[in-house]
Amino acid sequence: MALVELRGVRKVFPPSKRGGESVVAIDGVDLDIEKGEIFGIVGYSGAGKSTLVRLVNALEVATEGTIVVGGTTITGLPEKDLRRARLDIGMIFQQFNLFSSRTVYHNVAYPLQVAGVPKAERHARIAELLSFVGLVDKAGHYPDQLSGGQKQRVGIARALATSPSLLLADESTSALDPETTQEVLALLRRVNEELGITIVLITHEMEVIRTIAHRVAVMEAGRIIEQGPVYEVFSAPQHPATRRFVSTLVDGTPDERTLAALRERHAGRFVTVAFRETGGGQSAVFSEFVRRGIAFELVYGGIEEIQGRTFGNLTLSLEGDPAEVDAAIAAVAAHADVQEVQ
């Protein structure tokens, strides 16, 4: 069941100066985000991913198309009704967006005050949230007394204050170091699994998507160019932009310059073997080479894992009788995709 539905959504910004051209930030996006999932949206700078998420909570108004969140059509809603709808949509930001003059307690309290929650109920909810994010002992601290990871945990607690069904995270780990990033991602996974909240992650970091997302959409020039389960998109990317993203996680076929350097150090025929799924594919490939008396050496590539399923590309140098090498490559093709590297 889709919690978020976008149909034919466009966002066109007017010219920034007289005589300039309009900017098409979102160009005909259709998208369904299922209830209870963690959905990643990735793209390079300027792809339109942050604009898209601002359309979902109506911080930006769509030029065309319809956006439905939790059964409510967001597009065209009067401001009074939008304010009510936004109570069901939490938002966390790259730069935390905390009130520097307010304590942790009062930062988390803010959306509850705006929503008119009674004081006693508000206090109980804040205590519950600070316990959930592990910051009970920081309730009286101010943001400048916190680390980056602690600030983001405050941001998550604040975003959860009104018990939303949808949480939008716009580059929420980009300002954090790798260790802290993993801590924040673990917290977001808890938000999804324990509270049942649907999460939309906007990021340019494929590692973030690999770690916790269930499905992913790749954006370029305001359009979604590829989408699907994370494993399917990562292991068999179809679009050049997606392949560039995936290459930040695992090497593909060596480029011309790398190949020239490899040939200076390694003899034999080069083949790149693309492994998908689990189940002994690598063992079967290597056993085939051994059985046929072919010497092989790994010269490039790597294997990664997503949610217990492996994928990767290994470039091997093969030496042996040419006929046996040909036969081995043909046999290996039954277990994996094989490409001879010229």
Helices and strands as residue ranges (DSSP letters): E 2-13, E 23-34, E 38-42, H 49-56, E 64-69, E 72-73, H 79-86, E 89-93, H 104-114, H 119-132, G 136-138, G 143-145, H 148-160, E 166-170, H 178-195, E 198-203, H 206-212, E 215-220, E 223-229, H 230-235, H 240-246, H 256-265, E 269-276, H 281-291, E 295-306, E 309-319, H 322-332, E 337-341
